Structures are given as C-alpha cells and as structure tokens.
C-alpha cells in the first residue's frame, strides 16, 4: 500500500505554517474587534459619562431616558442628580454638569453667572407639567381650592393656620404645609403665579428639594397640604389626594387634556433641559439628546407628564449637531 509521506518530526511544511499564521491573525483580529466594541460602548461606538442635575420635577423624565439610552449605548454612563432648578443652574453655570433639568426658564442672574464662566447653552422643551396641589387621602372636605385661597394660605405673613381659616365650614384643624425648597423651579413658578411674586412665600412649611420627601410627608399627615409636579402624584395615587384648582372659570383637575388646552390654569407649565454647547458638540451628548427628543418622548407620558408639541421636538432636533 502506498502511504503519504510523513513530515519530519519538529518541522512544519510551508502550507501548514501559512495556515497557522492565518488562523492566529484571524483570532487576533476578532479579539481586537471585541475589545474595540467594549471600549466604545457597543452600538454607535459611543463611550463616556454625561452628568446632569437640576429639577426634581424633570428628574423622572431624564432618569427614564437615561435608563433606556443605556440599553442602546451601554458604553455611555448618564448620571442624573436632584438639587432643584436653581441648584442645578448653579452647578451648570460653574461648568460642573453637561445638562441641567429645569421646571422654569433660566433667570437673568443665572444667565450672567453662565456668561461669567463663558458657558453657552442650548435649551430644549421636553414636556408639560400640571403643577399639582395635594392633600392626604383621609381629607374628605377639600375637593377644590381657588387661586385666591391658595394665595392666602401661602403668601408671606399669612394668617391662615387652620382649615377653618380658609373656609368657615371646614374643621378647626391646623394645616401642615409641604412644598419645594427655595432652590426649586417649582417654588419659583408657584409663588409667581399663585402669590403674585416669585420667591414670595411664608417660611413656616416643610421644604425639600426631593419631591419624594414631600410625598411621604403628605401621606403621613391627615392635615397636610402641599404642591409639586404631577408625575409624583401619578406614582403615588394611593398615598395622595389630588385637589382641583379654580383659576377663575371653575374647578379643574390636572390631566393631559386640561394641561394641553390650558384650562388647568395657572399651574400648567413647560419643562426644559439645558445643555452646555461644548458638551453638545461631543457625540455621546448629541446622541443622548437626539434620543431624548425621539425615542424618549413616549417616556414623558409613562412617568406622568404631557408631551410637548411636535413642533417643539422638531425644533430641538435642528439644534443638535
């Protein structure tokens, strides 16, 4: 029988050597592709950390968007803090954050602070909120409050201490007030449209930049009255009772329809995200904001707010590099 020639022990034929070399090269190439994919964060090759802070009202939207964005760009870490709109702008104008959530437009003093650090920005309208007034679910007599009644309760120097000070037929029980702190955009907005002067408020109330703290306070106090963003009511309907507001044309509860058509007044308001221009020039930040204004839009309703008009999102998209 004729047998094939055997290679000499310790030697490789030229063909075998070429095959081994090719296999090693292919393996190295595969490892390089995997490594690059991991370093660049998967789809799109994005990586890096994006830092945001600001409004506790806008926080649920930004947090939800950040979570979903992480699924398509796992190499990008988005960190969202809560220090109130005012507190967020302080960090933003000091160059500490890439974006700032805001439940009101930026103030002139904040513009000046940003200008002093040569910080430019782009602002995006991301949603509408129906700023909501709450009482404890065991409160069975407060169904609606007029703007004038809210003003008398919350204005500086208020003499309203008990429920019968608001309406004589209501119980002689002390009112425990809960609301955002003075760094909050919600505080700014509420005092402006209800009291008539921004930042004008009685000081004797439980204040917090974290709306979850206010939720727990109202949920645990039968004589509580407070206000904050609608999304926190949506998440805690079993712990809170929504109060209708009479802005002059009857009692109206905040709903998607009443916020959009303006009948829930004067507590309907737009919500914003401000992004540093130099941060927006970075691909991971640009893609995050593009995602925010497209795939992130359905999350607005999911967390309890109302989507901005289509035109607002389209205009925002034109501002992204």
Helices and strands as residue ranges (DSSP letters): H 14-40, G 43-45, E 48-54, H 56-72, E 76-80, H 84-92, E 99-102, H 108-116, E 121-130, E 132-135, E 144-146, H 147-154, G 163-165, E 176-180, H 185-190, I 191-195, E 206-208, H 211-219, E 224-228, H 230-234, E 241-246, E 251-252, H 256-260, E 268-276, H 277-280, H 283-293, H 297-302, E 306-307, H 310-318
